[in-house]
Amino acid sequence: MPLSPGTACLPDHPLIHWLKDACLDLDHFVIFGSAPLLVHGLREKIYDLDVVARGEVWDWALAEGKPATGSITGDPVRHFLDGRIHFSERWISAAWDTDDLIDGAEIIEGLRFAKLTDVLRYKEDLLRNPKDLDDIRVLHKRLTEKDILLAG
């Protein structure tokens, strides 16, 4: 069941718990991709986590993760948990500023999640599959509801 507009909580999800248990510096990473939809009750399931990191967290990922290459950017990425958690130093293109994403993120129960407006922009930019179209529709609805609640 979706949460009320504007609310979010950390779901009982093994990938999110793994990341939280890693005790990484909150100020140096943000969770992007579809996970922000999950924490806002807009998605029931996710199968992986996309993490954008900088500084000491990126250094840790470089040292500890399995080397891989980003499918969109070709940038170096690091995988954990058999590729279910992906760390990258930037998000899908140079148009996304890593510092802005991290510093502007929403903190939910001790973890930084990308703002829903950023998730919407990313999904509209890529339009990879019907799932993205469903997410875009749900995001537009939620963001409209939030605007109505804030105006009222």
N, C-alpha and C positions, 0 to 999 in steps of 0.2 A: 504494500500500500504506500503511495507517495506521501512524503512529508508535507506539512503545511508550507505554503510559499515562503521562501526566505529562511527556512530552517535547514539545518544540516547536522548530521551526527556521524561518527565513525562507525561503519558497519563491522560486523563480525566477519571479516574476510581474511583468509590466511596470508595473502600477499601484502595487504596493508599492515597486518600484525608483524610480518617478517620485517618490513621496512621500519616500523616503529621500534621493534626490538633491536634493530641494528644500532640504535643510539647515535645516529648521525647528527651533525650540527644543523638544526632547523633553519638557520640563516643561510644555508648554502645549497638548498635544493627545493624543487617544487614538483608535485605530482601533477601530470598533465594527462592527455589522452581522454579516455572515457571514465576514469576514476572519479573526477569531480561530479559527474552525473550520478554515480553510485552513492556518494556521500550526501547528495541532495535528494535522494529518493527518486531520481528520474530514470534510473536504470536498475534492473534487478540483479544483473550479473556482469562481471568483467572477467576476462581470462588472462589479462596481463596488466602490468603497471608500466607507464612511461614516466621516467624521472629525468628532469633537466637539472644538472648540477654544476656547481662552480667551486673554485677554491679547494679547500681540504676534502670536501665530499667527492669532487671529481677526481682528485688525486687518489683517494681511497678506492674509488670504483676502478680507476686505471690499474691499480696495483692488485686488487682482489678479484675483479670480474673476468669473465671469459671474453676475449677480444672478438668483436664482430664489426660489421659495417652497417650504417644506417641505410635502410632501403630507399629512403627518399633523398637524403642529402649526400650519401656516400661517406659521411663523417665517421670517425671511429666511435663506437659505442661499446658498452660493457654489459654483458648478460649475467644474470644471477638466476638461480632456481630453474635450471634447464631452459633459459631464455624467456621465462615468464615475467622477469623484471628487467627492464632495459634502462640503462643510464646513458645519457648523452650530454654533451657540453652545450648544445644549443637545440632549439626546437625547429624543425622542418626547413627553415631557410634563414638567411641573414636578416630578413625583415622582422624577425622575432628577437628582441633583445633579452638575453638571459637574465641580466640584472633586473630589468623591469618586471619580468615574469615572476621572479623569486620575491623581489621586494614588494610587489603589488598583490601577492597571493593572499588567499583567504586562509586563515589558520583555524583548523578544526581539530579539536582534541590533540593539540601538539604537533600536527603535521600541516605543511603548506600545500594547498590545492589551488590549481589555476582557477581564476575567476570564470564563472559561467560565460561571461561575454567573450573571453578569450577562447574558450572551448567552442563556442558558436562560430567565431571567426575562422578558427582552424578547420572545423568541419565543413563550413561553406567554401573555404579555399580548396579543399581536396576533393570533396564529393566522390568518394571512392566506391561506395556501394549503397544498396538500399537502406542498410543499417544507419549510415550517416544521414540519409534523408529523414528517417524516423527521429534520430537524435536532434536534428535541426528543428523539426516541427515541435518537439517537446521543449527544446530550449527557448524557442520563440514564445511559446505559451507561458513558460515559467517566468521569463524575463518581463513579459507583458503584465503578468499577475503581480510581480514585484513592483513594477512601475505604478500600477493602480494602487497597491497597498501603500506605497510611499507617498503618493499624491493625496490619499484619503485621510 
